[in-house]
Amino acid sequence: MADDFPRDRPHIHLRNNGLREAYRRPNQRIEPSPLPARDRAAHAAALSQAIEHAVEGGRQQIAARDPQLSVGVPGFYLEIDLPASERPGIDQLADRRQHIELVAVQEPAQPGGPITASVFVPQRAEAHYSRKVEAYRNVDTDRGRPRNEPLVARMETVRLASARSLFTDAAVLFPQTVDEQVWWEVWLRDGCRENFERIAQLLNITLRAHAVRFPERLVMLALASVTTLDRLVTHSDVVAELRRAKDTPSFFMGLGGAEQRAWSDDLLQRVTAPQTDVAVCIVDSGVRRTHPLIEPALAAQDWHTINPAWGSDDTPAWNGHGTRMAGLGLYGDLVPILAGDDPVPLPFRLESVRILPPEDQANDQELYGAITGEAIARAEFQAPNRRRAIAMAVTSANPVRGRPTSWSSAVDQLCFEEDQRRLIVLSAGNIGGDLLPADHLTRNDLEAVDDPSQAWNALTVGAFTEKVDIVDADFAGYAPIAPAGELSPRSRTSVVWDRQWPVKPDVVFEGGNLAHDGALPGEAIDDLQILTTFYRPELRHFTTIGDTSAATAQAARMAGQILSARPGLWPETVRALIVHSAEWTAAMRAHIDACNGAKGQIQALVRRYGYGVPDLGRALLSTLNDVTLIVEDELQPFQREGGAAAKTRDMALHRLPWPKEQLAALGSAQVELRATLSYFIEPNPGERGWTRRHRYASHGLRFRVKSATETVDEFRARINQAAREEEEEGAPAAGAEEWLLGTFRDRGSLHADFWSGSAADLAERDAIGVFPVGGWWKEKPYLERLNALARYALIVTIRAPGADVDIFTPVEAAVTVPTAVET
């Protein structure tokens, strides 16, 4: 399919052994064990009846298939019981000539119970077992024994199989309710991946891209309910076996200290120290630098503290929080890395600055802005030319409903400083206290983002989760609070903020889940958390982390990866790429789609989920039918001529090199346009009512896209009108209703929106304007910032989902022509 184009094109910038010898196994004579004693006629009659009933069910199943879903060879699965003593009979159930395949075997559920084997039977071979039983009943061999006796005598009964029949893990791990969404290992029959991916898409099954290949089997991870898997099994021949996905932290957390060190040592053999001068700086409780997995990336000279009396090390006072952040920020979730065998080149260095005191001391809460600035200064003094992403998950509950504080304003100033622009990643903060299942989303929506995460210029990170599998037998009967793809139970939002304040969180990353037993409040268990490094490696190497701290560490990791891969990008651009690459999960998108275009409801959901879950691949690379353009530019927002009042000065008009011929050929096919504008404001945080004169932001920038029916001159006129209307707090700008968010996108200093329509329409939307709106630079000329320049990053993507079309190449070819027009 066209959506399978590899993501392998860089975004377009608008401006590259053994000696063998024969071995022969000695001959051995193996005496077969006696077959079960059977009443030949009665056994044949009972089996014939069971087989006939099962096959008739299979026929009805095939007849009831939805032809839009069905893939592969028509057939059905049968479940066959054998006495536990008759294990050799399992192999005889398959018949390669008939293409009958043994796919799964379940051990006895209790002592003395039967072995249960499942087979796939093509419809054309549906009479196979009936014929075997009929010959057993009526025909003798030359030795006077019933024909097919080694097979039929071992069969206890036969029935039509379901998804449950293919489940080969402990019974306690099978979901208790048929609609519960959990992660499965789907073991596919040989050569069935393409069909599986096709039907999975039709059934809305979420898949992980990675697969593990074995002889005759390919294993993939899938998120689905039992009900959905039953439909998968009845409409296809792809599944051989089902297991619960068990690569969770509980496995590694259950290991003793020595065993953990063995896993850690194995990983270290695959790690390559960072080769680039890019860093993720953890501003937290300190980091245990001597942890074997941390030491390759954290040099002694990059290990700092704001108070030499405290030291730079992590301590029990904060439960090793900084070390947990560092491990996750450096490696991501350790579970798949420990379980794999691939090389692990570290893409960046670590830096650590301790800002949290020992147990018996406390920082002055009002000075956290200064503390944050001092912490960053220590890292920069050591390595002034290093590019870095700064991660801080230290927050304070403060019911400011989005208004700036001294701390959040200090963060904005640190990001903005003209001589040293900074990329700062902040946690949205966590909901405290007990949480019950009924609280989910209600508490999220009511409890606002912590201070300083309302900072306009920072990337603020909330938490969502796909962790819903509980495989630890100690928690049998527990269920996750949040469904897969939803907000994590403790993540805070900006739903209750006044409309004028920015959307926070900007994005969400995996933050784990809570488990409950139906009576007690939710609790964090290892299965639903993320594996990372423990601050006392002399005891054990691994521990878990969750909530928005985990999400923040992963966001900083992504920022470090982008900085390493694209070393020339501005911090504003890296922030834009992370947000621009985000997509809402199916669960989030379902809420948004249910709004039926009601912008007020959609806006509340964006304040809950931000712009979704970022993806590194989308942030770095385009595909043939999914093209991203990057602009890094600047303008002078304001000027003063003589004694006249200050007024706006520059706007920028960027012509977009759209592949008009290719888009026109697609005609009415639906395409998508996404735009993200990112810049940093200079804060002015005094609490003075946030009037026009006393604005927080130095300036604002906005973008508008030319409509299909406008000339460029008409588009210029509309942009000027939009600027006047915003200054005068007039009506929404024309054309806003065509976009998903409309003028709501204009909060803060990061603006993103989405448009969809026909390809022919998009072909004529070939210009985008960036223009200034008022701020204190304009309203307070005595502060002498009227001549200041404002730089910005603009990211634009066009997608033709599902279309077999190359729109990348003509855009690439067109960029040799200047695309920005002076105004």
VOFIMAR-570771 format. One line per 3 residues: number of its first residue (from 0); their letters; for each residue x, y, z of C-alpha. Coordinates in steps of 0.5 Angstrom, whole numbers, always signed. Example, Ala and Ser with C-alpha at 12.3 -4.5 7.8 and 13.67 -1.06 7.14 Angstrom:
! residues 2
0) as) +25/-9/+16  +27/-2/+14 .
//
This chain:
! residues 823
0) mad) +0/+0/+0  +2/+7/-1  +2/+9/+6 .
3) dfp) +8/+3/+7  +13/+8/+3  +19/+8/+7 .
6) rdr) +21/+14/+12  +28/+15/+9  +28/+22/+6 .
9) phi) +31/+28/+10  +26/+34/+11  +27/+40/+6 .
12) hlr) +29/+46/+8  +27/+52/+5  +34/+56/+3 .
15) nng) +44/+30/+4  +68/-41/+19  +68/-46/+23 .
18) lre) +71/-53/+21  +65/-58/+19  +66/-66/+20 .
21) ayr) +61/-71/+19  +57/-74/+25  +53/-80/+24 .
24) rpn) +48/-81/+30  +48/-88/+33  +42/-93/+31 .
27) qri) +37/-93/+37  +30/-97/+37  +25/-94/+41 .
30) eps) +19/-98/+43  +12/-94/+43  +8/-94/+49 .
33) plp) +2/-98/+49  -4/-94/+46  -10/-92/+51 .
36) ard) -15/-98/+51  -22/-96/+47  -28/-99/+46 .
39) raa) -27/-99/+38  -35/-98/+36  -37/-93/+42 .
42) haa) -30/-89/+41  -31/-88/+34  -38/-86/+35 .
45) als) -37/-81/+40  -31/-78/+36  -35/-78/+29 .
48) qai) -41/-74/+33  -36/-69/+36  -32/-68/+29 .
51) eha) -39/-67/+25  -41/-62/+30  -35/-58/+30 .
54) veg) -34/-58/+23  -41/-56/+22  -39/-50/+26 .
57) grq) -33/-49/+22  -38/-48/+16  -43/-44/+19 .
60) qia) -37/-39/+21  -34/-39/+14  -41/-37/+11 .
63) ard) -42/-32/+16  -35/-28/+15  -35/-21/+13 .
66) pql) -32/-21/+6  -29/-15/+7  -25/-18/+13 .
69) svg) -23/-25/+10  -16/-26/+9  -12/-32/+7 .
72) vpg) -14/-39/+6  -21/-41/+8  -22/-45/+14 .
75) fyl) -23/-46/+21  -19/-48/+28  -20/-54/+31 .
78) eid) -19/-56/+39  -17/-63/+40  -16/-66/+47 .
81) lpa) -11/-72/+48  -10/-76/+55  -3/-72/+58 .
84) ser) +0/-79/+57  -1/-79/+50  +4/-73/+48 .
87) pgi) +7/-77/+42  +0/-77/+39  +0/-69/+38 .
90) dql) +5/-70/+32  +0/-74/+28  -5/-69/+28 .
93) adr) -2/-65/+23  -2/-67/+15  +2/-63/+11 .
96) rqh) -1/-66/+5  -8/-63/+7  -4/-57/+9 .
99) iel) -7/-58/+16  -2/-55/+21  -1/-56/+29 .
102) vav) -1/-49/+31  -2/-49/+39  -2/-54/+45 .
105) qep) -4/-52/+52  -1/-56/+58  -6/-59/+62 .
108) aqp) -10/-54/+67  -10/-59/+73  -6/-66/+74 .
111) ggp) -10/-71/+70  -13/-67/+65  -12/-67/+58 .
114) ita) -7/-64/+53  -11/-59/+48  -8/-58/+41 .
117) svf) -11/-53/+36  -10/-55/+29  -12/-50/+23 .
120) vpq) -16/-54/+18  -17/-51/+11  -24/-52/+8 .
123) rae) -22/-56/+3  -20/-61/+8  -26/-61/+13 .
126) ahy) -27/-69/+12  -20/-71/+14  -21/-73/+21 .
129) srk) -28/-76/+19  -25/-80/+14  -19/-82/+19 .
132) vea) -25/-84/+24  -29/-88/+19  -23/-92/+17 .
135) yrn) -21/-93/+25  -28/-96/+26  -29/-100/+19 .
138) vdt) -22/-102/+17  -17/-107/+20  -9/-107/+18 .
141) drg) -5/-113/+16  -4/-114/+23  -11/-114/+25 .
144) rpr) -11/-107/+29  -16/-101/+27  -13/-97/+22 .
147) nep) -11/-90/+24  -11/-93/+31  -5/-89/+33 .
150) lva) -8/-82/+32  -16/-84/+33  -15/-88/+40 .
153) rme) -11/-82/+43  -16/-77/+41  -21/-76/+47 .
156) tvr) -26/-70/+43  -26/-65/+38  -29/-58/+38 .
159) las) -29/-52/+34  -23/-47/+37  -23/-40/+39 .
162) ars) -18/-35/+40  -18/-37/+47  -16/-44/+44 .
165) lft) -10/-41/+41  -7/-38/+48  -1/-42/+51 .
168) daa) +0/-38/+57  -2/-39/+64  -10/-39/+64 .
171) vlf) -9/-33/+70  -6/-29/+65  -12/-29/+60 .
174) pqt) -17/-23/+60  -23/-23/+65  -27/-19/+60 .
177) vde) -28/-20/+53  -27/-13/+52  -21/-11/+56 .
180) qvw) -16/-8/+51  -9/-12/+53  -2/-13/+49 .
183) wev) -1/-20/+46  +4/-23/+43  +1/-26/+36 .
186) wlr) +5/-32/+34  +4/-32/+26  +4/-38/+21 .
189) dgc) +9/-37/+16  +8/-32/+11  +2/-29/+14 .
192) ren) +5/-22/+16  +2/-18/+10  -5/-21/+11 .
195) fer) -4/-20/+19  -3/-13/+18  -8/-12/+13 .
198) iaq) -14/-15/+17  -11/-12/+24  -12/-5/+20 .
201) lln) -19/-7/+18  -20/-9/+26  -17/-3/+29 .
204) itl) -12/-7/+32  -6/-3/+34  +1/-6/+32 .
207) rah) +8/-5/+34  +13/-5/+28  +18/-9/+30 .
210) avr) +18/-17/+29  +22/-23/+32  +23/-28/+27 .
213) fpe) +24/-36/+28  +23/-42/+24  +16/-42/+22 .
216) rlv) +14/-37/+26  +14/-29/+26  +12/-26/+33 .
219) mla) +9/-19/+33  +6/-15/+39  -2/-13/+38 .
222) las) -6/-9/+42  -13/-12/+42  -19/-15/+46 .
225) vtt) -21/-22/+46  -27/-20/+42  -23/-17/+37 .
228) ldr) -18/-23/+37  -24/-28/+36  -26/-24/+30 .
231) lvt) -19/-24/+27  -19/-32/+28  -25/-33/+25 .
234) hsd) -24/-29/+19  -17/-31/+17  -11/-37/+18 .
237) vva) -6/-32/+20  -5/-34/+28  -1/-40/+30 .
240) elr) -1/-38/+38  -3/-32/+43  +1/-30/+49 .
243) rak) +1/-24/+53  +6/-19/+52  +11/-20/+58 .
246) dtp) +17/-16/+56  +15/-12/+62  +19/-9/+68 .
249) sff) +16/-14/+73  +21/-19/+70  +27/-15/+71 .
252) mgl) +25/-13/+78  +24/-20/+80  +31/-22/+79 .
255) gga) +36/-22/+84  +42/-16/+85  +47/-21/+81 .
258) eqr) +42/-23/+76  +41/-16/+75  +48/-14/+74 .
261) aws) +49/-20/+69  +43/-17/+64  +47/-10/+65 .
264) ddl) +54/-13/+64  +51/-16/+57  +48/-9/+55 .
267) lqr) +54/-6/+57  +58/-10/+52  +53/-7/+46 .
270) vta) +54/+0/+49  +58/+5/+45  +60/+12/+48 .
273) pqt) +57/+18/+45  +61/+21/+40  +58/+28/+39 .
276) dva) +58/+34/+44  +51/+34/+45  +48/+33/+52 .
279) vci) +41/+32/+56  +42/+36/+62  +38/+33/+68 .
282) vds) +36/+38/+73  +34/+34/+79  +36/+30/+85 .
285) gvr) +43/+29/+82  +45/+22/+79  +49/+16/+81 .
288) rth) +55/+17/+76  +58/+10/+78  +52/+6/+76 .
291) pli) +55/+2/+70  +50/+4/+65  +50/+11/+67 .
294) epa) +58/+12/+67  +59/+12/+59  +55/+18/+58 .
297) laa) +56/+22/+64  +63/+25/+65  +66/+27/+72 .
300) qdw) +66/+34/+70  +59/+34/+67  +57/+32/+74 .
303) hti) +54/+39/+78  +51/+41/+84  +48/+48/+86 .
306) npa) +51/+47/+93  +58/+44/+94  +56/+42/+101 .
309) wgs) +50/+37/+98  +55/+34/+93  +53/+32/+86 .
312) ddt) +51/+25/+88  +43/+22/+88  +41/+20/+95 .
315) paw) +35/+17/+99  +32/+23/+100  +29/+23/+93 .
318) ngh) +28/+16/+92  +34/+16/+87  +29/+20/+82 .
321) gtr) +35/+24/+78  +38/+17/+77  +32/+14/+74 .
324) mag) +31/+20/+70  +38/+20/+67  +37/+12/+65 .
327) lgl) +31/+13/+62  +33/+20/+58  +39/+16/+56 .
330) ygd) +36/+9/+54  +29/+10/+54  +25/+4/+57 .
333) lvp) +31/-1/+59  +26/-7/+58  +27/-8/+50 .
336) ila) +34/-6/+50  +36/-11/+55  +32/-17/+52 .
339) gdd) +35/-15/+45  +42/-16/+42  +43/-10/+38 .
342) pvp) +48/-5/+39  +47/+1/+43  +50/+7/+41 .
345) lpf) +49/+13/+45  +47/+19/+41  +49/+24/+46 .
348) rle) +52/+25/+53  +49/+26/+60  +50/+32/+64 .
351) svr) +47/+33/+71  +46/+39/+76  +43/+37/+83 .
354) ilp) +38/+42/+85  +34/+38/+91  +37/+39/+98 .
357) ped) +38/+33/+103  +33/+31/+107  +34/+36/+113 .
360) qan) +34/+42/+108  +30/+46/+104  +30/+50/+98 .
363) dqe) +26/+57/+98  +20/+56/+94  +20/+63/+91 .
366) lyg) +27/+62/+89  +27/+56/+84  +27/+61/+78 .
369) ait) +34/+63/+80  +36/+56/+82  +34/+53/+75 .
372) gea) +38/+59/+72  +44/+57/+77  +44/+50/+75 .
375) iar) +44/+51/+68  +49/+56/+68  +54/+51/+72 .
378) aef) +53/+46/+66  +54/+52/+61  +60/+54/+64 .
381) qap) +63/+47/+64  +62/+46/+56  +59/+53/+53 .
384) nrr) +59/+51/+46  +55/+44/+47  +48/+44/+45 .
387) rai) +44/+41/+50  +36/+39/+52  +35/+41/+59 .
390) ama) +30/+36/+63  +27/+38/+69  +21/+34/+73 .
393) vts) +21/+38/+79  +15/+42/+80  +11/+45/+85 .
396) anp) +3/+45/+86  +1/+52/+85  -7/+54/+83 .
399) vrg) -5/+60/+78  -9/+57/+73  -4/+59/+67 .
402) rpt) -2/+65/+70  +6/+66/+70  +10/+66/+76 .
405) sws) +17/+68/+78  +19/+61/+76  +15/+60/+70 .
408) sav) +18/+67/+68  +25/+65/+69  +24/+59/+65 .
411) dql) +21/+63/+59  +27/+68/+60  +32/+62/+60 .
414) cfe) +29/+60/+53  +29/+67/+50  +36/+70/+52 .
417) edq) +39/+72/+45  +46/+70/+46  +44/+63/+49 .
420) rrl) +37/+60/+46  +35/+54/+50  +31/+48/+50 .
423) ivl) +28/+47/+56  +23/+41/+57  +19/+41/+63 .
426) sag) +14/+36/+67  +7/+38/+67  +6/+35/+74 .
429) nig) +3/+29/+77  -4/+29/+81  -3/+27/+88 .
432) gdl) -7/+23/+93  -11/+17/+92  -14/+15/+85 .
435) lpa) -20/+11/+84  -22/+8/+77  -28/+13/+77 .
438) dhl) -23/+19/+78  -20/+18/+71  -20/+24/+66 .
441) trn) -25/+28/+71  -19/+29/+76  -14/+30/+70 .
444) dle) -19/+35/+67  -20/+39/+74  -13/+39/+76 .
447) avd) -8/+44/+73  -1/+44/+70  +4/+45/+76 .
450) dps) +9/+51/+76  +13/+52/+72  +10/+48/+67 .
453) qaw) +6/+54/+64  +12/+57/+61  +11/+59/+54 .
456) nal) +17/+58/+51  +19/+51/+55  +16/+44/+52 .
459) tvg) +11/+42/+57  +10/+34/+57  +4/+30/+60 .
462) aft) +4/+23/+60  -1/+18/+57  +0/+10/+57 .
465) ekv) -1/+4/+53  +1/+0/+59  -5/-4/+60 .
468) div) -2/-11/+61  -2/-14/+68  +2/-21/+68 .
471) dad) +5/-21/+75  +1/-27/+78  +1/-23/+85 .
474) fag) -3/-18/+82  -8/-23/+79  -15/-20/+79 .
477) yap) -12/-13/+78  -14/-8/+72  -11/-2/+69 .
480) iap) -14/+5/+71  -13/+8/+64  -15/+4/+58 .
483) age) -9/+4/+52  -8/+10/+49  -11/+15/+54 .
486) lsp) -8/+20/+59  -4/+17/+65  -8/+17/+71 .
489) rsr) -4/+22/+75  -2/+27/+69  -4/+34/+70 .
492) tsv) -8/+39/+64  -10/+46/+63  -17/+44/+61 .
495) vwd) -19/+49/+67  -15/+55/+65  -17/+61/+62 .
498) rqw) -17/+61/+54  -12/+67/+54  -6/+62/+56 .
501) pvk) -2/+57/+52  -4/+50/+51  -1/+45/+56 .
504) pdv) +2/+40/+56  +4/+41/+49  +5/+33/+48 .
507) vfe) +5/+27/+52  +10/+21/+52  +9/+14/+56 .
510) ggn) +8/+15/+63  +6/+8/+65  -1/+7/+69 .
513) lah) -4/+5/+76  -7/-2/+77  -13/-3/+82 .
516) dga) -17/-9/+85  -24/-6/+84  -24/-4/+92 .
519) lpg) -18/+0/+94  -15/+6/+90  -10/+5/+84 .
522) eai) -3/+3/+86  +4/+3/+81  +6/-4/+80 .
525) ddl) +12/-6/+76  +8/-9/+70  +5/-2/+69 .
528) qil) +11/+2/+70  +18/+4/+66  +24/+0/+67 .
531) ttf) +30/+5/+68  +37/+5/+73  +37/+5/+80 .
534) yrp) +41/+9/+84  +44/+4/+89  +48/-1/+84 .
537) elr) +51/-4/+89  +44/-7/+91  +41/-8/+84 .
540) hft) +41/-4/+78  +34/-3/+76  +28/+0/+78 .
543) tig) +22/+3/+75  +19/+10/+74  +12/+13/+72 .
546) dts) +8/+19/+71  +10/+25/+68  +17/+25/+70 .
549) aat) +18/+19/+66  +15/+22/+60  +19/+28/+61 .
552) aqa) +25/+24/+61  +23/+21/+54  +22/+28/+51 .
555) arm) +29/+30/+53  +31/+24/+50  +28/+25/+43 .
558) agq) +30/+32/+44  +37/+30/+44  +37/+25/+39 .
561) ils) +34/+31/+34  +40/+35/+36  +45/+30/+35 .
564) arp) +42/+28/+28  +41/+35/+26  +46/+39/+29 .
567) glw) +45/+46/+26  +37/+47/+28  +35/+52/+33 .
570) pet) +32/+50/+40  +25/+53/+37  +26/+49/+31 .
573) vra) +27/+42/+35  +21/+44/+40  +17/+45/+33 .
576) liv) +19/+38/+30  +17/+35/+37  +10/+38/+37 .
579) hsa) +9/+37/+29  +11/+30/+29  +6/+28/+35 .
582) ewt) -1/+25/+33  -7/+23/+38  -8/+16/+39 .
585) aam) -14/+12/+37  -17/+13/+44  -15/+21/+44 .
588) rah) -18/+21/+37  -24/+18/+38  -26/+23/+43 .
591) ida) -24/+29/+38  -28/+26/+33  -34/+25/+37 .
594) cng) -34/+33/+38  -37/+33/+31  -33/+39/+29 .
597) akg) -35/+43/+36  -29/+47/+37  -30/+49/+44 .
600) qiq) -30/+41/+46  -24/+40/+41  -20/+46/+45 .
603) alv) -22/+42/+51  -19/+36/+49  -13/+39/+46 .
606) rry) -12/+42/+53  -12/+35/+56  -8/+31/+51 .
609) gyg) -3/+37/+48  -2/+35/+40  -1/+28/+42 .
612) vpd) +5/+23/+42  +11/+25/+38  +15/+20/+34 .
615) lgr) +22/+21/+32  +22/+18/+25  +16/+23/+23 .
618) all) +21/+29/+27  +27/+27/+22  +25/+24/+16 .
621) stl) +19/+25/+10  +17/+20/+5  +15/+20/-2 .
624) ndv) +7/+22/+0  +9/+25/+6  +13/+32/+6 .
627) tli) +16/+36/+11  +18/+43/+10  +23/+47/+15 .
630) ved) +23/+55/+15  +28/+58/+20  +27/+66/+19 .
633) elq) +27/+72/+23  +23/+79/+22  +23/+85/+26 .
636) pfq) +16/+86/+29  +15/+93/+31  +18/+100/+29 .
639) reg) +17/+107/+30  +18/+113/+25  +19/+120/+28 .
642) gaa) +15/+122/+34  +9/+117/+31  +6/+111/+36 .
645) akt) +10/+104/+35  +7/+100/+30  +8/+93/+26 .
648) rdm) +13/+93/+21  +15/+86/+18  +11/+80/+16 .
651) alh) +14/+74/+12  +11/+71/+6  +13/+64/+4 .
654) rlp) +12/+61/-3  +11/+54/-2  +14/+49/-8 .
657) wpk) +8/+45/-8  +8/+39/-13  +2/+42/-17 .
660) eql) +2/+37/-22  +1/+31/-18  -4/+34/-13 .
663) aal) -8/+36/-19  -8/+29/-22  -11/+27/-15 .
666) gsa) -17/+31/-16  -22/+30/-11  -18/+25/-6 .
669) qve) -17/+28/+1  -10/+30/+3  -8/+34/+9 .
672) lra) -4/+40/+11  -1/+41/+18  +3/+47/+20 .
675) tls) +7/+49/+26  +10/+56/+28  +15/+56/+34 .
678) yfi) +18/+62/+37  +21/+64/+44  +18/+71/+47 .
681) epn) +21/+75/+52  +17/+75/+58  +15/+81/+62 .
684) pge) +11/+77/+68  +9/+83/+73  +2/+81/+75 .
687) rgw) -2/+88/+73  -8/+85/+70  -5/+83/+63 .
690) trr) -8/+89/+60  -6/+91/+53  -1/+95/+56 .
693) hry) +1/+90/+61  +2/+84/+57  +6/+78/+59 .
696) ash) +9/+77/+52  +14/+81/+48  +11/+80/+42 .
699) glr) +6/+75/+38  +7/+72/+31  +1/+68/+27 .
702) frv) +1/+64/+21  -4/+64/+16  -5/+60/+9 .
705) ksa) -7/+63/+3  -14/+60/+0  -15/+57/-6 .
708) tet) -19/+62/-9  -14/+68/-7  -9/+72/-11 .
711) vde) -2/+73/-7  -4/+81/-6  -11/+79/-4 .
714) fra) -8/+74/+1  -3/+80/+4  -9/+84/+5 .
717) rin) -12/+79/+9  -6/+78/+13  -6/+85/+15 .
720) qaa) -14/+85/+17  -12/+79/+21  -7/+83/+25 .
723) ree) -11/+89/+26  -17/+85/+28  -13/+81/+33 .
726) eee) -10/+88/+36  -17/+90/+36  -20/+84/+39 .
729) gap) -25/+84/+33  -28/+78/+30  -24/+71/+28 .
732) aag) -20/+72/+22  -23/+69/+16  -22/+62/+14 .
735) aee) -21/+60/+21  -27/+55/+21  -23/+51/+15 .
738) wll) -18/+49/+20  -19/+44/+26  -17/+49/+32 .
741) gtf) -18/+56/+28  -16/+62/+32  -15/+58/+39 .
744) rdr) -8/+55/+36  -6/+63/+37  -5/+62/+45 .
747) gsl) +2/+62/+47  +9/+62/+43  +7/+55/+39 .
750) had) +2/+55/+34  +0/+48/+31  -6/+47/+27 .
753) fws) -9/+42/+22  -13/+42/+15  -16/+37/+10 .
756) gsa) -19/+38/+4  -18/+36/-4  -12/+35/-7 .
759) adl) -14/+40/-12  -15/+45/-7  -9/+44/-3 .
762) aer) -5/+45/-10  -7/+53/-10  -6/+54/-3 .
765) dai) +1/+55/-4  +3/+61/+0  +4/+62/+8 .
768) gvf) +4/+68/+12  +8/+70/+18  +6/+76/+21 .
771) pvg) +7/+80/+28  +2/+82/+33  +2/+86/+39 .
774) gww) +6/+85/+45  +10/+90/+51  +16/+91/+46 .
777) kek) +11/+95/+42  +7/+98/+48  +13/+100/+52 .
780) pyl) +17/+103/+47  +21/+106/+53  +24/+99/+54 .
783) erl) +28/+100/+48  +26/+94/+45  +22/+96/+38 .
786) nal) +28/+95/+34  +29/+88/+36  +29/+82/+32 .
789) ary) +24/+76/+33  +26/+69/+30  +22/+63/+28 .
792) ali) +21/+56/+26  +16/+54/+21  +14/+47/+20 .
795) vti) +9/+45/+14  +7/+38/+12  +3/+36/+6 .
798) rap) +1/+28/+6  -3/+24/+1  -5/+18/+6 .
801) gad) -6/+12/+2  -4/+15/-5  +1/+12/-9 .
804) vdi) +4/+18/-11  +11/+22/-11  +10/+29/-8 .
807) ftp) +17/+29/-5  +21/+29/-11  +18/+35/-15 .
810) vea) +18/+39/-8  +26/+37/-7  +27/+40/-14 .
813) avt) +23/+46/-14  +27/+48/-7  +33/+51/-12 .
816) vpt) +28/+57/-13  +27/+62/-8  +21/+61/-4 .
819) ave) +21/+67/+1  +18/+73/-2  +20/+80/+1 .
822) t) +14/+84/+3 .
//
